[in-house]
Amino acid sequence: MISEGCEQCAKGGKMVLFVYGYCDQRDCFYCPLGENRKNVTQMYANERPVEDDADVIEEAKRMSALGTSITGGEPQEVLDRTCHYLELLKDEFGEDHHTHLYTGIPGGRENMRRLSEAGLDEIRFHPPLEQWGDLHGTEWEDILY
């Protein structure tokens, strides 16, 4: 079974909302950020710089987005911003606008509650490599199990 978010990405139907270029808690070997996106606060909707909410909505409409992938840096480090854009997208496009988020930190139950209430449909966790295969007894266990 493939997730709805993956299906939409495979069809080219997901807008990529880059909310924050910093990731203070991790330095992942697989991080795909180029030098122009690392350690910046500038937001992007696909490759379009975001100056206000209208930029996000216009880009989603321009590409007829089926949903949005929220990424960074670390989106949970700017949780208020991340939740704002989740709510904005759901308000504008409805509950069928699928949203997913990539994160490299567990964030805790309160963050998960806030993301869920803001409208997040799916979350993709990226635990540290050294913990792969044995997350029991780590801070990841409460979130994932």
C-alpha positions in Angstrom: 0.0 0.0 0.0 1.3 3.4 -0.9 0.2 6.5 1.0 -2.0 9.2 -0.6 0.8 11.7 -0.3 3.2 9.4 -2.2 0.6 8.8 -4.9 0.0 12.5 -5.4 3.8 13.2 -5.5 4.2 10.5 -8.2 1.6 12.3 -10.3 3.3 15.7 -9.8 0.3 16.9 -7.9 2.0 18.1 -4.7 3.1 21.6 -4.1 6.3 21.7 -2.0 6.1 24.3 0.8 9.5 25.0 2.2 8.8 26.7 5.5 12.3 27.1 7.1 15.9 26.4 6.2 17.3 25.7 9.6 17.5 22.4 11.3 19.2 23.1 14.7 18.8 19.6 16.1 20.1 17.4 13.3 22.7 17.2 10.5 21.3 14.3 8.5 23.6 12.7 6.0 20.7 12.4 3.5 19.6 16.1 3.7 18.7 17.2 0.2 18.9 20.9 0.8 21.2 22.8 -1.5 23.4 25.6 -0.2 20.8 28.2 -1.3 18.2 26.7 1.1 20.3 25.8 4.1 20.1 28.2 7.0 17.7 30.6 5.5 14.3 31.9 6.8 12.9 32.6 3.3 9.9 30.4 2.5 9.2 28.9 -0.9 6.2 27.5 -2.6 7.8 25.2 -5.1 10.6 27.6 -6.4 8.5 30.7 -5.8 9.7 32.9 -2.9 6.8 33.4 -0.4 6.3 37.0 0.9 2.7 36.5 2.0 -0.2 34.0 2.2 -1.4 35.0 -1.3 1.9 33.7 -2.8 1.2 30.2 -1.4 -2.4 30.1 -2.6 -1.5 31.5 -6.1 1.2 28.9 -6.5 -1.1 26.0 -5.5 -3.8 27.3 -7.9 -1.2 27.8 -10.7 -0.2 24.1 -10.6 -3.6 22.8 -9.7 -2.1 21.2 -6.6 -3.9 18.1 -5.2 -2.0 18.6 -1.9 1.0 20.1 -0.2 4.3 18.6 1.1 5.7 20.7 4.0 9.4 20.5 4.4 12.5 22.5 5.5 15.1 22.4 7.4 12.9 21.4 10.3 9.2 22.5 10.0 8.6 21.8 13.7 11.1 24.5 14.6 8.7 27.1 13.3 5.5 25.3 14.5 3.3 28.4 14.5 4.2 29.2 10.9 3.7 25.5 9.9 0.3 25.3 11.5 -0.7 28.6 10.0 0.0 27.4 6.5 -1.7 24.0 7.1 -4.9 25.9 8.2 -4.6 28.3 5.3 -4.4 25.5 2.7 -7.3 23.5 4.3 -9.5 26.7 4.5 -8.8 27.6 0.9 -8.9 24.2 -0.8 -10.9 22.1 1.7 -10.2 18.8 3.5 -9.4 17.0 0.3 -6.3 19.0 -0.1 -3.9 16.4 1.2 -1.0 17.6 3.4 2.1 15.8 4.6 5.1 16.9 6.5 8.7 15.7 6.7 10.4 15.9 10.1 13.7 14.8 11.6 12.7 15.3 15.3 10.0 13.6 17.3 8.5 16.9 18.5 6.4 15.5 21.3 2.7 14.9 21.8 1.8 18.6 22.0 3.4 19.3 18.6 1.6 16.3 17.1 -1.7 17.5 18.6 -1.2 21.0 17.1 -0.3 19.7 13.7 -3.3 17.4 13.6 -5.6 20.1 14.7 -4.2 22.4 12.0 -5.1 19.8 9.4 -2.0 17.7 8.8 -3.0 14.4 7.1 0.3 12.5 7.1 3.7 12.8 8.7 7.0 11.3 7.6 9.5 10.8 10.5 13.2 10.6 9.9 14.8 9.2 13.0 18.6 9.4 13.4 20.5 6.7 11.5 22.2 5.4 14.7 18.7 4.6 16.1 17.3 2.9 13.1 16.1 -0.6 14.0 15.9 0.1 17.7 13.7 3.0 18.7 12.4 1.5 21.9 13.6 3.4 24.9 14.2 6.6 22.9 12.3 9.8 22.6 10.9 8.5 19.3 9.0 5.6 21.0 6.2 7.8 22.4 5.5 9.3 19.0 5.8 6.3 16.8 4.4 3.4 18.9 
